[in-house]
Amino acid sequence: MSGFQVAVLASGSKGNATVMRCECGIVLVDAGISCRRIAQGMQKLGLHPENLDAVFITHEHIDHVKGLETFAKKYPVPIYASRGTWQGIRQTLPRLDLKLCNRQVLAPQTEITLGGLQVRSFSVSHDALEPAGYLFRSKGHVFGYVTDTGYVSDVVKRELEGAEVLVIESNHDPILLKNGRYPPPLQKRILGTRGHLANETAGHLLATLQTLPGQVFLAHLSQENNTPDLALNTVRSIVMQQHPKANIQFYVTSQDEVVKNKEWEDYHEQNIFE
């Protein structure tokens, strides 16, 4: 058992949102789908947005903050992001009233404690003002979240070491991207150091960790330049080359469907029998 129930409500260029529950709290990472979809997704998990202890935003791009304006009006949940991300949100969501928003600043390479949940923010490389990944610690368990980064820095590797559950980007296959319909400037952006992780890079990230996670969610898959099978097979084969005895449960996230780990099912079964 990982100690974390993780459910990716949506992941991809059209919107991102993930719910994490542990003994110490319930949080939402990113609000890139409508507030209605967030509420509906949480309802499928037996939860409501009012159950959230906090929201953590990785960066200001619309596919990560689309639902934030309505969410902030309806729910007084603390919303954490870096100072640069809040500046970017002003531009992305000009109608969002920050005075009415329960706005909190969490700088990269710093951490906070919410009840018994420790949350650490760390820098990633993306074409946003001050993007971040997050690490969550609860009663000795660790959950890491990194999407939208052009390359894997030493900081990212160090932060993710020892995590039992990971959500990591596996955005594209470079060959599909180069042979696809995206114009050269967009291809260059995606392939750049402030773009998105290729399947191979995600695989090598996992393979270089000294302690492998038990569960990995492959996230932010391109619908144009990737497929679920290609992402899974590429990442898994690279990991197995370095760690033939690796025992990782992979989950491939979806733009339209909730993808959750087995801890959700175990929790519901336990409640039914109790």
N, C-alpha and C positions, 0 to 999 in steps of 0.2 A: 504494500500500500504506500502511495506516494505522500499522503497527508494533504494533498490538494485535489479538489474537484475543479476541473478546468473545462469550460465549454466555450468554443469559438462560435459566436452567433453569426458572424459573417467575416469573410476575409478576401480581399482582392482590391482591385483598383476602383471598384464601385462602392466600397464601404467596408469598414473594419470595426469590430467590437468583440471583446472577450470578457467573460465572467469567470472569476476565480473565487472559490469558497474554501475556507479552511476553518480550523477550530477557533482561530483568532479574528475572523472577520470575512466580509464579502466585498469584493471590489470589482469595478469595471475598468478595463483597459481600452481606451479609445471609444469614441461615440460617433463613428463614421457612417452610421445608418440612422434612419429616422427614429425619433423618440418612440413612436408607435412600435416599430420593429424591435427596438430594444426591450420594451415592455412585453411584447408578445414572446420574444425569445426567452426572456426570464420566466415568463409564465409557464413555458414548457418545462422549465427546470424546477417548478414549484416555488418560484421567487417573484418578487415585485421590486421595482426600482427603489422603493422606500426602504427595502432591506439593505441597500448598499451602505457601506461605511465610507467609501470614497471612490472617486473616479480619477484615473491617471491617464493623461494625454501624452502621446509620444511626440507629436509635432502638429503643425497647424494646417497641413494639407486637407482639403475638403473631404477626402475619403476617410479621414480620421476624426473629423469634428462636425460632420454634417448635422447630426442630431443634437448638438450641444445647446443651441439656442433655445429650443423648446424644452429640452431636458432641464436646463438651468432655471427656467421659469416655473416648472412644475415641481421640482424636487430640490430641497435645500441641502443637497449632498455636497460635501467639500470636493472641489475639483482641483487636482494638482497638475502643474506643468512647469516647465522652466520659464524663466523670465522672457527669454527670446521667443518661446512658443506663444506665450500670452501676447507678445507684441504682434506676432504673426496672425494670431486669431483675430485681432482687431481688424486686420485687412481681409481675412477670409470670411469673417462673419461680422460685417460692419453694423448689423442691427442688434447684435448681442450686447445687452446692457451689463457691462462688467460690474457696475455698482450693485446690481441685484444678484449677481453671480457669487456663489460662495467660493471665491477665487483664492487659491493657495499657490505659493511659489516653492518649487522643489528644484534646486539647482543640480546639474549633473555632478557626480562624484560626492553627493551628500545623501544622508538618509534620515528618515523619520521613523517614529514608532507610533502605531495606532493600536491602542490596547496592547495585545501581545504580538502584533504583526509588525515586523520590521520591513521597511520598504526603502530600497536604495535605487537611486537614479544614476545612470552612467551614459557617457557620450557615445553616439554613433555617428556615422558619416552619411549624410543625406542632404539634398539641396533644400534645406529648410533652415530657419534661423538658429535654432538651438535644439536639435532633435535628441531624443533620449531612448534608452532601453530601461527596463526595470527588473529588479531582483526582489523577490518576496521571501521572507524567512518566517517560519512559524513552527515553534516547538521542535527545532532541529531539522525541519524539512525546508527545501529550497526550490523555488519556482522562478525560472527566468523567461523574459519576454524580449525578443529582438526582431523587429521587422524594419523594412525601409532603411537599409544601410548598403552603401556601395561596396564596402570591403570589410573584412573582419580585422579589426585592430587588436593589438596586444591587450588593450583595456577590455574589449569585449570578451576575449578569450579568458582573461583573468577573472572577470566578473561571473562568467557562466560556469566556471570550474566547480564541480560538486553539486550542480543543480540536478534534482531528480526528475523534474518535468521541465521541458523547454518548448516554447513557441518560437520558431525561427523561420526567417524568410527563405523560400525556395521559389523565386519569382519566375525564372525563365531558363530556357535552353538557348545558349548563344547561337547555335546553328539555325534554329527556328526563327529566332529574332532577326538575324542577318538576312535570311531568305524570305522574311515575311513582308507585310505591307506597310510597316512603320517607316516613315521618312527618315533619312540619315540623321538629322539632328536629334530626333527622339531616340533612335537607336544609340547614338553616342551618349545621350544623357543616361539611359538605362544601364549601359555598359560601363559608365564612368565610376570613379571612386566615390561619387556622391549620388549614385543611382540605386540599383537594386541588386540583390544577390542572385547569382546563377545557381542552378541545382548543384553543380559540381562544387562550388564554393561552400554551400551549405553542408555538403557531405564531408568536405575536408575540415570544416570547423568542428563537426562532431568527432571526426576521426582523431583530431589532435588533442581532444580533451583527455586528461589522465584518468578521470572517472566518468564513465559514460552514463548518461541519464537513462532512466527506465522507460520514460515516455517522451516522445517528440511529436509535436504538431508541426507539419510543414504548411507554412502560411503564405499569404499574399501571392498565390499562383496567378500568373498571367493567363487570361482566357484566350489570348491570341498567340502567345509564344511558349506555351507549356501545356502539358496534360497531367492529370493526377498520376497516371501510371508512369509516365516518364520521370516526373519529379521523384516519386517513391523509389522506383527502380534505380535511378541514378544515385540518389543519396544513400540508399541502403547498400548498394554494391561497393561504394567507396568505403563506407564504414566497415563492411565485412572483410574487405581486403586488409585493413589494418587490424581489425579485431574479429577474427573468425568465430569466436565464441560469444560475440555480442548478443545481448538479449534485450532489444529495444522494441517497445510497442509503438509503431508509427501510426499517426492519424493525419490524413490529408484533408485540409480544411476546404470549405466551399464558400462561394459567394452567396449562395441562396439557402443553404441548409445549416442547421445547428450541428456541430460536430463536438462530441463530448467524450471525455475519458471514462474508463470503466468505474471510477470512483463514484460517479453520479448514479450509475446503475446499482452499485453495491449499497449506496446510501438509501435509495428508494426501496430496495428489497428489504433492507434492515428495518425501515420504518413500517413497511407492510406487515412483516412478521411480528413486530413489536405491538 
